[in-house]
């Protein structure tokens, strides 16, 4: 029970810190930072695949699959935004 309370405390604190950090970033830096965070989402995706494929309880497999889905959405969306951002700097013929 104590480990659960500790894990929830860390999770809630991470949410608060994440919101504070994101709200302090100027809008002009959002797109470059998002494209840079694709590497972190890729690492999350690999970890989720490993967690889902290991012989673990059903709940771990379900959470791993959910992490795979969300990390994939994040990676694909990040690359789409990066591609669109880089398209703005191409020469128009």
Backbone torsions as a table, in degrees:
resi	resn	phi	psi	omega
1	UNK	NA	-39.0	-179.8
2	UNK	-65.6	-35.3	178.1
3	UNK	-66.9	-37.0	178.1
4	UNK	-64.6	-43.3	179.2
5	UNK	-64.5	-40.6	177.5
6	UNK	-63.5	-43.6	179.4
7	UNK	-63.9	-42.2	178.3
8	UNK	-65.4	-37.5	178.0
9	UNK	-63.7	-45.6	177.9
10	UNK	-62.6	-40.9	179.8
11	UNK	-62.3	-46.8	-179.1
12	UNK	-65.2	-42.5	178.0
13	UNK	-63.7	-37.8	177.5
14	UNK	-63.6	-37.4	177.6
15	UNK	-63.0	-47.7	-179.4
16	UNK	-62.3	-44.2	179.9
17	UNK	-64.3	-42.6	179.0
18	UNK	-60.7	-44.4	179.3
19	UNK	-64.0	-42.4	179.8
20	UNK	-63.9	-41.0	-179.3
21	UNK	-67.6	-44.4	-177.0
22	UNK	-66.4	-38.9	-178.4
23	UNK	-71.2	-18.0	179.8
24	UNK	-88.0	-7.9	-179.3
25	UNK	-82.1	129.1	178.3
26	UNK	-67.0	149.9	-177.5
27	UNK	-57.6	-28.5	-179.3
28	UNK	-69.7	-17.7	-179.9
29	UNK	-98.7	-6.3	-176.6
30	UNK	-59.7	-47.3	-176.5
31	UNK	-66.6	-47.3	177.3
32	UNK	-62.6	-37.0	178.6
33	UNK	-68.9	-34.6	178.5
34	UNK	-66.5	-41.0	179.5
35	UNK	-68.2	-32.1	176.8
36	UNK	-72.1	-27.0	-179.3
37	UNK	-78.8	-4.4	176.4
38	UNK	-60.9	-34.3	178.8
39	UNK	-64.4	-40.2	178.9
40	UNK	-66.8	-40.8	177.7
41	UNK	-66.5	-32.8	176.0
42	UNK	-64.4	-39.4	176.8
43	UNK	-65.6	-40.6	176.4
44	UNK	-61.2	-40.5	179.9
45	UNK	-63.3	-44.2	178.9
46	UNK	-63.6	-44.2	178.0
47	UNK	-61.8	-39.2	179.1
48	UNK	-67.5	-38.0	177.6
49	UNK	-64.6	-41.9	178.5
50	UNK	-64.4	-43.8	-179.4
51	UNK	-65.6	-36.8	-178.7
52	UNK	-72.9	-35.0	-176.7
53	UNK	-80.8	-14.6	-177.9
54	UNK	-79.4	155.4	179.8
55	UNK	-75.5	90.3	-176.7
56	UNK	-128.7	173.3	177.6
57	UNK	-60.8	162.4	-176.9
58	UNK	-59.1	-39.6	-178.8
59	UNK	-61.5	-40.7	178.4
60	UNK	-64.2	-39.2	178.3
61	UNK	-65.4	-42.0	179.1
62	UNK	-64.9	-45.4	178.8
63	UNK	-65.3	-37.1	177.0
64	UNK	-64.2	-42.3	178.0
65	UNK	-63.6	-41.8	177.8
66	UNK	-62.1	-40.3	177.7
67	UNK	-64.9	-37.1	177.3
68	UNK	-61.8	-45.5	-178.8
69	UNK	-62.0	-49.8	-177.0
70	UNK	-68.1	-39.6	178.9
71	UNK	-66.4	-37.2	177.6
72	UNK	-64.5	-43.5	177.3
73	UNK	-59.8	-42.2	-178.8
74	UNK	-66.3	-42.5	-179.9
75	UNK	-65.8	-48.6	-178.6
76	UNK	-63.6	-44.3	178.1
77	UNK	-62.6	-39.7	178.8
78	UNK	-64.2	-42.1	178.3
79	UNK	-68.7	-33.8	177.7
80	UNK	-65.4	-43.3	179.1
81	UNK	-66.0	-41.1	178.6
82	UNK	-62.6	-42.5	178.3
83	UNK	-62.3	-42.0	178.7
84	UNK	-66.0	-39.7	179.0
85	UNK	-64.2	-43.5	179.0
86	UNK	-68.1	-29.1	176.8
87	UNK	-65.3	-25.8	178.4
88	UNK	-69.2	-21.0	-178.1
89	UNK	-99.1	1.1	178.0
90	UNK	-78.2	150.5	177.1
91	UNK	-72.8	139.7	176.1
92	UNK	-96.8	127.4	-178.9
93	UNK	-82.7	NA	NA
